[in-house]
Amino acid sequence: MCVYAFAHYKLHFVCTECRVSFKRHFPEQGRQHLCPTCAEPMRCAGHDFAAPSRRDTRAWSVVRAVVDEGLRYEGFEPCGCGKDPKYRPRTRADLRARRAVARREGISLAEALARRDAHIAER
């Protein structure tokens, strides 16, 4: 049974500049959720995003790198059938390791950020 198929769950939207996160329904086409602090468009972080503390600027820099690459924090497949959680780096050390792998292997940063183990190629 699909977890996300029959109900419209709210998604986490983040403003990495202000370091805030809100749960909202996905906006209608052509509309965006705006940050209440800076009035800039907020970015979708997925269903399973866990916001770091607002004071933790290092963790928010990792969130910014992940979201800038177009990745979302999802624990399930978009329909909810798959139970394989998606990996996303949580620390700056993980982020640095994945950037080095992306440069060394000539792959995109998004692909390197999605790998569970930075040093092993996905098959």
C-alpha positions in Angstrom: 0.0 0.0 0.0 1.4 3.4 -0.9 2.1 5.7 2.0 1.9 9.0 0.0 -0.6 8.0 -2.6 -3.9 8.4 -0.8 -3.3 11.4 1.4 -1.7 14.7 0.7 1.0 15.0 3.3 2.7 18.3 3.9 6.3 18.9 2.7 9.1 20.7 4.4 10.0 24.0 2.8 13.2 25.7 3.9 14.9 29.1 3.6 18.6 28.5 4.0 19.4 32.2 4.3 17.1 32.7 7.3 17.6 29.1 8.5 13.9 28.3 9.0 11.7 25.4 8.0 8.0 25.1 7.6 5.6 22.3 6.6 3.3 23.3 3.8 1.2 21.6 1.2 2.8 21.6 -2.3 1.8 24.9 -3.9 -0.4 25.1 -7.0 1.3 25.5 -10.3 2.8 28.9 -10.8 2.8 29.8 -7.1 5.6 29.6 -4.5 5.8 29.6 -0.7 7.6 32.8 0.5 9.8 33.0 3.6 8.0 35.1 6.2 11.3 36.7 7.2 12.9 37.7 3.9 10.1 37.2 1.4 12.3 35.1 -0.8 10.9 31.8 -2.3 11.3 28.8 -0.1 12.8 25.6 -1.4 11.2 22.1 -1.0 13.3 19.8 1.2 11.0 16.8 1.1 8.8 14.8 3.4 11.4 13.6 5.8 13.6 16.7 6.4 14.8 17.2 10.0 15.7 20.8 10.5 18.9 21.5 12.4 18.9 24.2 15.1 18.8 27.7 13.8 22.1 28.5 15.5 23.8 25.5 13.8 25.2 27.4 10.8 27.5 24.5 9.8 24.5 22.0 9.5 22.6 24.6 7.5 25.5 25.0 5.1 25.2 21.3 4.4 21.4 21.6 3.9 22.0 24.5 1.5 24.5 22.4 -0.5 22.0 19.4 -0.7 19.0 21.6 -1.6 21.0 23.6 -4.2 21.8 20.4 -6.0 18.1 19.7 -6.4 18.0 16.8 -3.9 15.3 16.3 -1.3 15.2 14.5 2.1 13.0 11.6 1.4 12.7 8.4 3.3 10.4 6.7 0.8 10.0 6.6 -2.9 7.8 9.4 -4.1 4.8 7.1 -4.2 5.7 5.6 -0.8 6.1 2.0 -1.9 9.8 1.8 -1.5 11.2 1.4 2.0 14.8 2.2 1.1 15.7 5.5 2.8 17.7 8.0 0.7 21.1 9.0 2.1 21.9 12.7 2.5 25.1 14.1 4.2 24.6 15.6 7.6 28.1 17.0 8.4 30.5 19.3 6.6 33.1 16.4 6.7 30.7 14.2 4.7 30.1 17.1 2.3 33.8 17.7 1.7 34.4 14.0 1.1 31.6 13.9 -1.5 32.9 17.0 -3.2 36.3 15.5 -3.5 34.8 12.3 -4.9 32.8 14.2 -7.5 35.9 16.1 -8.6 38.1 13.0 -8.7 35.6 10.7 -10.5 34.2 13.4 -12.8 30.6 12.9 -11.6 28.0 15.5 -10.7 27.9 16.7 -7.1 24.2 15.6 -6.8 25.2 12.0 -7.7 28.0 12.1 -5.1 25.8 13.6 -2.4 23.2 10.8 -2.9 25.8 8.0 -2.4 25.6 6.3 0.9 29.4 5.6 0.8 31.4 8.3 -0.9 34.2 6.1 -1.9 32.3 3.2 -3.6 30.8 3.7 -7.0 27.1 3.0 -7.3 26.1 0.1 -9.5 
